[in-house]
Amino acid sequence: MTSINLPNADRTISPYTLTGKPIPFIKHKASDFNRIAYAAAHVVADPLANNDPWLTPAIDWDTTLKFRHRLWDLGLGVAEAMDTAQRGMGLGWMEAQELIRRAQREARTRDDALIAYGAGTDHLAPGPDVRIEDIVRAYEEQVGFVEGERGRVILMASRALAAAAKGPDDYAQVYQRILTQVKQPVILHWLGEMFDPALAGYWGQADHDAAMDICLDVIAANADKVDGIKISLLSKDKEIAMRRRLPASVKMYTGDDFNYAELIAGDEAGASHALLGIFDAIAPAASAGLAALGKADTTAFFELLEPTVPLSRHIFAAPTRFYKTGVVFLAYLNGLQDHFTMIGGQQSTRSLQHLAELFRLADRARVLADPDLAVARMKAMLNVNGMVAE
């Protein structure tokens, strides 16, 4: 059995023997699933670019786009230019536009490419002089760009709106203005403050239950323009409560990277679809599990996905906004990119201890595609951080 010396929480080092039998990469079609499933996809940095990583993003476009095709081959949709792509944490609007253009061009080469694009206001810096009308115009610019590329919109939460809004009426005004203009139904995105502290108090209420009432009123008033809503509050009870109150035509897309397996499986009153950053990291397992669920084999579904939940909870542990580092590290371990470098230098946001535990959990979740390669790359990571891993 393959083994590796890994650091423990008490600073000791002990051997870890890999136990997981990797879940194979098996192609599926979205029609194999009875849930709609988007993976929010990461971008691959260009480590050889002569740039200032904290200031100027450098993207390896070929590898980034190849990863999108991998997700489509598994039957998953792509949620593009979202927070998993480091939107607002290294990926600016200028780079997001190029990513959207290129991804849409790739999507047009296939007849099975489900993709939707984040449109927000991140090119508008929050500040005391920002007015509601400025926020509306910022949303209009980004939505117009996505629709101009013939793309589908995911309407992202706005830091500028969270900072400028005086109360729920300002949120209702902004969303009403945008939703009356969109060409096709959008996916709303309610990202909790655990993912982005600047979004605390979104919908004009600090309490999530009170905020949910405001959000549901906005959806009810514009149900014909809302395909669904993704909520990322890391609370299955809140998601289920909201899911049960949605209009029949509006889908719930789980963004709960702590409880996705049971939320997708559903209950007697319904189920959630998926729009998840963790599906980037565990794509073959997600695809296999969804295919099993599509055959009404809930036992196989849970056998495949439940072991990935501890891994996901670790990757998305507080500070949750740094979860992208774990997603990219797992892509590196799995040979999907040749380096562990991120735009904005974000590879530095997690400790060696965190990455070592991620390795163990990924093995137990059966998502290390090539254990020997993963061990070699983990050893390289340990060595560069001063630990002799042989």
C-alpha positions as CSV (number, residue, x, y, z in Angstrom):
1,M,0.0,0.0,0.0
2,T,1.2,3.5,-0.8
3,S,2.1,5.6,2.3
4,I,3.4,9.0,3.1
5,N,4.7,10.8,6.2
6,L,2.3,13.6,7.1
7,P,2.2,16.2,9.9
8,N,-0.4,15.9,12.7
9,A,-2.2,18.6,14.6
10,D,0.2,18.1,17.6
11,R,3.2,18.9,15.3
12,T,4.3,15.2,15.2
13,I,4.9,13.4,12.0
14,S,3.5,9.9,11.3
15,P,3.0,7.7,8.3
16,Y,-0.4,7.7,6.6
17,T,-1.3,4.7,4.4
18,L,-3.7,5.4,1.6
19,T,-6.8,3.3,1.8
20,G,-9.2,4.7,-0.8
21,K,-10.0,3.0,-4.1
22,P,-10.3,5.9,-6.5
23,I,-13.7,6.5,-8.1
24,P,-13.1,6.1,-11.8
25,F,-13.7,8.8,-14.4
26,I,-16.8,7.7,-16.3
27,K,-18.5,10.0,-18.8
28,H,-22.1,10.8,-18.2
29,K,-24.7,13.1,-19.8
30,A,-26.8,15.5,-18.0
31,S,-29.8,13.5,-19.1
32,D,-28.5,10.7,-16.9
33,F,-29.4,12.8,-13.9
34,N,-32.7,13.7,-12.3
35,R,-31.2,16.9,-10.9
36,I,-29.6,19.9,-12.6
37,A,-26.0,20.1,-11.4
38,Y,-23.6,23.0,-11.9
39,A,-20.0,22.8,-10.7
40,A,-18.6,26.3,-10.0
41,A,-15.2,26.0,-11.7
42,H,-11.8,27.4,-10.7
43,V,-9.4,29.2,-13.0
44,V,-5.8,27.9,-13.5
45,A,-3.1,30.5,-13.0
46,D,-0.1,30.9,-15.3
47,P,3.0,30.4,-13.0
48,L,5.5,31.4,-15.6
49,A,4.0,34.8,-16.3
50,N,6.1,37.9,-15.5
51,N,3.6,39.7,-13.4
52,D,2.9,40.9,-9.8
53,P,0.6,38.0,-8.6
54,W,-1.1,40.1,-5.9
55,L,-2.0,42.8,-8.4
56,T,-2.2,41.4,-11.9
57,P,-3.9,38.0,-12.6
58,A,-2.2,35.7,-15.1
59,I,-4.4,32.9,-16.4
60,D,-3.4,29.7,-18.2
61,W,-6.4,29.8,-20.6
62,D,-5.7,26.4,-22.3
63,T,-5.7,24.5,-19.0
64,T,-8.6,26.5,-17.6
65,L,-10.8,25.7,-20.6
66,K,-9.7,22.1,-20.7
67,F,-11.1,21.7,-17.2
68,R,-14.5,23.0,-18.3
69,H,-14.6,20.3,-21.0
70,R,-13.8,17.7,-18.3
71,L,-16.9,18.8,-16.3
72,W,-19.1,18.7,-19.4
73,D,-17.8,15.2,-20.1
74,L,-19.0,14.1,-16.7
75,G,-22.5,15.5,-17.4
76,L,-22.0,18.5,-15.1
77,G,-22.9,22.1,-15.9
78,V,-20.4,24.9,-15.4
79,A,-21.1,27.9,-13.2
80,E,-18.6,30.3,-14.7
81,A,-16.9,33.4,-13.3
82,M,-18.3,32.8,-9.9
83,D,-16.6,33.0,-6.5
84,T,-14.9,29.6,-7.0
85,A,-13.1,31.3,-10.0
86,Q,-11.8,33.9,-7.4
87,R,-14.3,36.5,-8.5
88,G,-13.6,39.4,-6.2
89,M,-10.5,37.7,-4.8
90,G,-8.1,38.0,-7.6
91,L,-10.3,37.8,-10.7
92,G,-11.6,41.2,-11.7
93,W,-14.3,42.1,-14.1
94,M,-11.9,42.7,-16.9
95,E,-10.5,39.1,-16.6
96,A,-14.0,37.8,-15.9
97,Q,-15.1,39.2,-19.3
98,E,-12.3,37.3,-21.1
99,L,-13.2,34.2,-19.2
100,I,-16.8,34.4,-20.2
101,R,-15.9,35.1,-23.8
102,R,-13.6,32.1,-24.0
103,A,-15.9,29.7,-22.1
104,Q,-18.9,30.6,-24.2
105,R,-16.8,30.0,-27.3
106,E,-15.9,26.6,-26.0
107,A,-19.5,25.8,-25.0
108,R,-20.6,26.5,-28.6
109,T,-18.4,23.7,-29.8
110,R,-20.6,21.1,-28.1
111,D,-24.2,20.3,-28.0
112,D,-24.2,19.2,-24.4
113,A,-22.5,22.2,-22.7
114,L,-24.7,23.5,-19.8
115,I,-23.1,26.8,-18.7
116,A,-24.2,30.0,-16.9
117,Y,-22.2,33.1,-16.0
118,G,-21.9,35.2,-12.9
119,A,-23.0,38.9,-13.4
120,G,-22.6,41.3,-10.5
121,T,-21.3,44.7,-9.7
122,D,-17.7,43.9,-8.7
123,H,-16.3,46.6,-11.0
124,L,-18.1,49.2,-8.8
125,A,-16.1,49.8,-5.6
126,P,-18.4,50.2,-2.6
127,G,-18.2,53.6,-1.0
128,P,-20.2,56.4,0.6
129,D,-20.8,58.1,-2.7
130,V,-22.3,55.0,-4.4
131,R,-26.0,55.4,-5.1
132,I,-28.7,52.8,-5.8
133,E,-28.8,54.1,-9.4
134,D,-25.0,53.4,-9.8
135,I,-25.6,49.8,-8.6
136,V,-28.4,49.3,-11.1
137,R,-26.2,50.6,-13.9
138,A,-23.4,48.3,-12.8
139,Y,-25.6,45.3,-12.8
140,E,-27.0,46.3,-16.2
141,E,-23.5,46.5,-17.6
142,Q,-22.5,43.0,-16.5
143,V,-25.9,41.4,-17.4
144,G,-25.7,43.1,-20.8
145,F,-22.3,41.7,-21.4
146,V,-23.3,38.1,-20.6
147,E,-26.5,38.4,-22.6
148,G,-24.5,40.0,-25.4
149,E,-22.4,36.8,-25.5
150,R,-25.7,34.8,-25.6
151,G,-25.0,33.5,-22.2
152,R,-27.3,32.7,-19.3
153,V,-27.0,34.9,-16.2
154,I,-26.4,34.0,-12.6
155,L,-27.2,37.2,-10.8
156,M,-24.5,37.5,-8.1
157,A,-24.9,39.3,-4.8
158,S,-23.4,42.8,-4.7
159,R,-21.0,44.1,-2.2
160,A,-21.8,47.6,-3.3
161,L,-25.5,47.1,-2.7
162,A,-24.8,45.6,0.8
163,A,-22.8,48.7,1.6
164,A,-25.2,51.3,0.1
165,A,-28.7,49.9,0.9
166,K,-30.6,51.6,3.6
167,G,-33.0,48.7,4.0
168,P,-35.0,46.0,2.2
169,D,-36.7,48.4,-0.1
170,D,-33.4,49.3,-1.8
171,Y,-32.8,45.6,-2.5
172,A,-36.3,45.2,-3.9
173,Q,-35.8,48.2,-6.1
174,V,-32.5,47.0,-7.6
175,Y,-33.6,43.4,-8.2
176,Q,-36.9,44.6,-9.7
177,R,-35.1,46.9,-12.1
178,I,-32.8,44.2,-13.3
179,L,-35.2,41.3,-13.4
180,T,-37.7,43.2,-15.6
181,Q,-34.9,43.6,-18.2
182,V,-33.3,40.2,-18.5
183,K,-33.9,38.3,-21.7
184,Q,-34.3,34.9,-20.0
185,P,-34.9,33.6,-16.5
186,V,-31.8,34.0,-14.2
187,I,-30.4,32.1,-11.2
188,L,-30.2,34.4,-8.2
189,H,-27.3,33.9,-5.9
190,W,-27.5,34.6,-2.2
191,L,-24.0,34.2,-0.8
192,G,-23.8,34.3,3.0
193,E,-21.3,36.3,5.0
194,M,-19.3,33.2,5.8
195,F,-18.2,33.2,2.2
196,D,-17.9,37.0,1.9
197,P,-18.0,39.1,5.1
198,A,-18.8,42.2,2.9
199,L,-22.2,40.6,2.2
200,A,-23.4,40.6,5.9
201,G,-26.9,41.8,6.2
202,Y,-27.9,41.1,2.6
203,W,-31.5,41.7,1.7
204,G,-31.5,44.5,4.4
205,Q,-31.7,42.1,7.4
206,A,-29.1,40.8,9.7
207,D,-31.2,37.8,10.5
208,H,-31.3,35.1,7.8
209,D,-34.9,34.2,8.4
210,A,-36.0,37.8,8.0
211,A,-33.8,38.2,5.0
212,M,-35.4,35.1,3.5
213,D,-38.8,36.8,3.6
214,I,-37.5,39.8,1.6
215,C,-35.8,37.5,-0.9
216,L,-38.9,35.4,-1.3
217,D,-41.0,38.6,-1.9
218,V,-38.6,39.6,-4.7
219,I,-38.8,36.1,-6.3
220,A,-42.6,36.0,-6.0
221,A,-42.9,39.4,-7.7
222,N,-40.7,38.3,-10.6
223,A,-41.2,34.5,-10.7
224,D,-41.3,34.4,-14.5
225,K,-37.8,35.9,-14.6
226,V,-36.3,33.6,-12.0
227,D,-35.2,30.1,-12.9
228,G,-34.0,29.4,-9.4
229,I,-32.0,30.6,-6.5
230,K,-28.7,29.3,-5.1
231,I,-28.3,30.0,-1.4
232,S,-25.0,29.5,0.4
233,L,-25.7,29.8,4.0
234,L,-24.3,26.4,5.2
235,S,-27.6,25.6,6.9
236,K,-29.6,22.7,5.6
237,D,-32.6,23.8,7.8
238,K,-32.7,27.3,6.3
239,E,-32.4,25.9,2.7
240,I,-35.2,23.4,3.2
241,A,-37.4,26.0,4.8
242,M,-36.8,28.3,1.8
243,R,-37.2,25.5,-0.7
244,R,-40.6,24.7,0.6
245,R,-41.7,28.3,0.2
246,L,-40.5,28.9,-3.4
247,P,-43.1,29.3,-6.2
248,A,-43.5,25.9,-8.0
249,S,-41.7,27.2,-11.1
250,V,-38.6,28.3,-9.2
251,K,-35.8,25.8,-8.4
252,M,-33.6,25.6,-5.4
253,Y,-29.9,25.2,-6.3
254,T,-28.1,24.1,-3.2
255,G,-24.9,26.0,-2.4
256,D,-24.5,24.2,0.9
257,D,-21.1,22.6,0.7
258,F,-21.6,21.1,4.2
259,N,-24.9,19.2,3.6
260,Y,-25.3,18.8,-0.2
261,A,-25.8,15.1,-0.3
262,E,-29.0,15.0,1.8
263,L,-30.3,18.2,0.2
264,I,-29.9,16.9,-3.3
265,A,-31.4,13.5,-2.3
266,G,-34.4,15.5,-1.0
267,D,-37.4,14.7,1.2
268,E,-41.1,14.1,0.9
269,A,-41.6,17.8,0.1
270,G,-39.0,18.1,-2.6
271,A,-35.3,18.3,-3.4
272,S,-32.5,20.7,-4.3
273,H,-30.6,20.9,-7.6
274,A,-27.0,21.9,-7.3
275,L,-24.6,24.8,-7.9
276,L,-21.6,23.9,-5.8
277,G,-17.9,24.8,-5.6
278,I,-17.1,21.4,-4.2
279,F,-18.3,19.7,-7.4
280,D,-15.2,21.2,-9.0
281,A,-13.0,19.2,-6.6
282,I,-15.0,15.9,-6.6
283,A,-16.4,15.9,-10.1
284,P,-16.2,12.2,-10.9
285,A,-17.8,11.3,-7.5
286,A,-20.5,13.9,-8.0
287,S,-21.2,12.6,-11.5
288,A,-21.4,9.0,-10.4
289,G,-23.6,9.8,-7.5
290,L,-26.0,11.8,-9.6
291,A,-26.2,9.0,-12.2
292,A,-27.1,6.6,-9.4
293,L,-29.7,8.9,-8.1
294,G,-31.1,9.2,-11.6
295,K,-31.6,5.4,-11.5
296,A,-33.4,5.8,-8.1
297,D,-30.4,4.1,-6.4
298,T,-30.2,6.2,-3.3
299,T,-28.0,3.7,-1.5
300,A,-25.3,4.0,-4.2
301,F,-25.8,7.8,-4.3
302,F,-25.0,8.1,-0.6
303,E,-22.2,5.6,-0.7
304,L,-20.5,7.7,-3.3
305,L,-21.2,11.2,-1.9
306,E,-21.4,10.9,1.9
307,P,-17.6,10.2,2.2
308,T,-17.0,13.4,0.3
309,V,-18.8,15.5,2.8
310,P,-16.1,15.5,5.5
311,L,-13.6,16.6,2.8
312,S,-15.9,19.4,1.7
313,R,-16.5,20.6,5.3
314,H,-12.7,20.7,5.7
315,I,-12.1,22.6,2.5
316,F,-14.9,25.1,3.3
317,A,-13.9,25.5,7.0
318,A,-13.7,29.0,8.4
319,P,-12.5,31.4,7.0
320,T,-14.8,29.9,4.4
321,R,-13.8,32.4,1.7
322,F,-10.4,30.7,1.5
323,Y,-12.0,27.4,0.3
324,K,-10.7,28.1,-3.3
325,T,-7.2,27.1,-2.1
326,G,-8.3,23.6,-1.2
327,V,-10.2,23.2,-4.5
328,V,-7.0,24.2,-6.5
329,F,-4.8,22.0,-4.3
330,L,-6.9,19.0,-5.0
331,A,-6.8,19.8,-8.8
332,Y,-3.0,19.9,-8.4
333,L,-2.9,16.5,-6.6
334,N,-5.0,15.0,-9.3
335,G,-2.8,16.1,-12.1
336,L,-5.4,18.5,-13.6
337,Q,-2.8,21.3,-13.5
338,D,1.0,21.1,-13.2
339,H,1.5,23.5,-10.2
340,F,-0.1,24.8,-7.0
341,T,-0.1,28.5,-7.9
342,M,-3.2,30.7,-7.8
343,I,-4.1,34.1,-9.0
344,G,-3.7,36.7,-6.3
345,G,-1.2,34.5,-4.5
346,Q,-4.2,32.7,-2.9
347,Q,-2.3,29.4,-2.5
348,S,-0.9,31.0,0.7
349,T,-4.3,31.2,2.5
350,R,-4.2,27.7,4.0
351,S,-1.6,26.1,6.3
352,L,0.4,23.0,5.6
353,Q,-1.6,21.2,8.4
354,H,-4.8,22.1,6.6
355,L,-3.5,20.7,3.3
356,A,-2.2,17.5,5.0
357,E,-5.7,16.8,6.4
358,L,-7.2,17.6,3.0
359,F,-5.0,14.9,1.6
360,R,-6.2,12.3,4.1
361,L,-9.8,13.2,3.6
362,A,-9.5,13.2,-0.2
363,D,-8.1,9.6,0.0
364,R,-10.9,8.5,2.3
365,A,-13.4,10.1,-0.1
366,R,-11.9,8.2,-3.0
367,V,-11.2,11.4,-5.0
368,L,-7.4,11.0,-5.5
369,A,-7.5,9.8,-9.1
370,D,-3.9,8.6,-9.1
371,P,-2.7,7.8,-5.6
372,D,1.0,7.6,-6.7
373,L,0.9,10.9,-8.4
374,A,-0.9,12.5,-5.4
375,V,1.7,11.2,-3.0
376,A,4.5,12.5,-5.2
377,R,3.0,15.9,-5.3
378,M,2.1,16.0,-1.6
379,K,5.8,15.1,-0.9
380,A,6.9,18.0,-3.1
381,M,4.6,20.3,-1.1
382,L,6.0,19.0,2.2
383,N,9.6,19.3,1.0
384,V,9.3,22.9,-0.2
385,N,7.8,23.8,3.3
386,G,10.8,22.4,5.1
387,M,9.6,18.9,5.9
388,V,11.5,15.8,4.6
389,A,8.7,13.7,3.4
390,E,10.5,10.5,2.3
